[in-house]
Amino acid sequence: MQDIHSRSRWQVKVTGYYPVRAVSKSAKKPLPKSDYNPPKHEIDAFARCILPAIRAYFDTEAGRTEFAEWCEAQQAKSKSA
């Protein structure tokens, strides 16, 4: 299939873009974990993205086995506490 349009038609000129200044990673101040509180809609969107993969994993034999081992470990932990 041959493109009948010229390549210049598909090029997009980006305006207002400024490249990130080169800053060494050691110079960046890490954000404390306690200061980040994502909005609920972002958490929900992330959960919707990963939920099918989690369900697919736990539908496999390896996933069921790992879950059973985790349940046993939790029961042992609760009995010892």
Beta strands, then each sheet from edge to edge (+ up, - down):
end
